[in-house]
Amino acid sequence: MKPDAASLTRLRAVVDASGWLDDPAAMAPYLAESRGRLHGEALAVARPRTTAEVAALVAICHEQRIGVVPQGGNTGRCGGGVPAAGQLVIALERLNRIRAVDAAGDTITVEAGCILADVQAAARAAGRLLALSLGAEGSCRIGGNLATNAGGLNVLRYGMAREQCLGLEVVLADGRVWDGLRRLRKDNTGYDLRDLFIGSEGTLGLITAAVLKLQPLPRAQATALLVPASLAAVPALLARARSYGDGGPSRFELLPRLALDTACRHLPGCRAPFEPLPQWMLLAGFDGRDPRVQAEVEALLAAALEAGEIVDAVLAQSGAQADALWRLREAIVEAQPLLGPSLKHDLAVAVADLPAFVEQACAALAAELPGVRPYVFGHAGDGNLHFNLSPPPDMAPAAFLDAGPRLRELLHGLVAGFGGSFAAEHGIGRIKTGEMARWKSPVELELMRRVKAALDPEGILNPGKVLPPPA
């Protein structure tokens, strides 16, 4: 419903002058998702500075049945932060205080608007590591990381955002505040409310602060680029790698020939260490508390070579060489637009199923659209692949994009057959609610709807996101 003038005045009065945006030009950055494919409208953008201000805004919206769309860094890929006409964007960017660092207890308490890289830096200054690491860490914010249960590069060793969070502070749909900012590793006092809100994309409550786990800083690191004997060798190679390098790899990334060739031909700072390029490569990173981690990884490479799991490898001998190898991982993301428009899919299967899934998917795609170029890369260590597609070289961009729905259905059908996920780390947002209706069981959807109805009976929190409308 459209708020009356008095309610609008009340909302505006909650925040200071710079905390209320209703000029179209000032609002524009908050109305589109990061890739610019989805654009929305909004009643206004509120930029509160405190949890109390967030609570006051939400309470008024609950009373007046105004939809609330929370935003962090607005770096999402699924339209979860895109508002619709008449809704209020609550941008949490000014809730950016680091409230406490407990190095002895390995925790850091931060507000939702803190940029991930800033929290990493604060942890590092205290001699600790915040292991959550994402490509967008210079602009994404902790509230959004937790609301989407972000993954990233270090999931293999340290887990998703969920595993790196101990406690939350959350503004509920009626404006009340749940203070769950606990620093406890053990707390079995009933249902785990924290886990309800993590990954809910702002549909159950607005995360305003969090207690995050910290780790000891690595004393040594090692980076290796491996050439597996085949894709089928990857699961065994990963299993072997877990026994080396002072706790196993923290990063285990799959790189395809197509992506690396494109990056090395077009982008500065990219040089492939193999000639000719193999079909698949694996970039592995090890964090060690023991300086002998480099020797451990050398032993891993020797054992894997003897077992026939790899046919070649490069082990970085310096920080500069390690940076050059990780530059390849960054560059393949930058390079894909050079091949034309892309169709992006964020899929996950069990690691043991990864080779069969990739081979079956590539064969099915080639039969469905001859010449299509699978641009498959990502987190092989946890089974999460960015199964992106680039068009055949002679295909018109519009025709390729028109083929998107049937190619998506093919891939999502295959991943379902493997017991996998069509939304591994990017979430559902607005663009995948139809896939929820198609691939989630009726029982799962019913349970989710019951939770939503219990926590947000008026349906004001991030309307139209995550859950599809009832059939």
Number of C-alpha atoms within 10 A of each C-alpha: 9 14 16 9 9 9 15 16 11 13 21 19 14 20 19 12 10 9 17 20 18 14 10 12 8 12 19 16 13 24 22 19 21 19 11 11 10 17 16 16 19 22 21 24 25 26 24 24 19 17 21 16 18 29 23 21 24 29 20 19 24 22 13 16 18 23 27 28 26 29 30 27 26 23 20 24 21 23 26 31 32 27 31 20 12 16 27 25 27 24 23 29 22 16 22 21 17 18 12 12 20 15 15 9 13 19 25 26 24 25 27 33 26 25 25 25 20 17 25 19 14 18 25 16 11 16 15 24 21 24 25 27 19 17 11 15 20 13 17 22 27 33 32 32 28 27 28 24 24 24 24 22 23 21 23 20 19 18 18 22 25 21 14 21 25 23 23 29 23 27 24 23 25 22 22 16 19 15 14 16 19 17 21 11 11 8 11 7 6 6 9 10 12 20 17 13 23 24 24 23 29 30 28 27 29 33 31 26 29 29 24 27 26 25 18 17 17 15 12 16 23 25 26 24 24 24 24 23 20 16 18 17 16 24 20 14 22 22 13 16 22 17 14 20 28 20 15 24 25 22 25 29 23 25 26 19 17 18 24 26 17 19 26 17 12 13 14 10 12 22 16 15 11 13 6 9 15 18 15 20 26 26 24 25 23 26 23 23 15 14 16 15 22 24 13 20 26 18 14 19 25 12 16 23 18 11 12 13 24 22 16 16 20 17 19 18 12 12 12 10 15 18 12 16 24 19 16 22 21 13 20 23 16 15 19 20 12 12 16 17 16 20 19 16 19 18 23 27 24 18 19 16 16 23 20 13 21 20 12 14 20 18 12 16 19 14 11 14 15 12 15 18 20 23 24 21 23 25 24 27 27 25 24 28 24 20 20 17 24 22 23 17 12 7 12 12 15 9 10 20 15 10 14 15 11 12 19 18 13 15 22 23 17 18 19 16 12 16 12 20 20 25 18 21 22 21 24 26 24 22 17 20 17 15 18 18 16 14 14 14 10 11 9 11 17 14 11 14 16 13 14 19 13 11 17 18 15 17 19 24 30 29 20 19 25 25 23 17 11 8 4
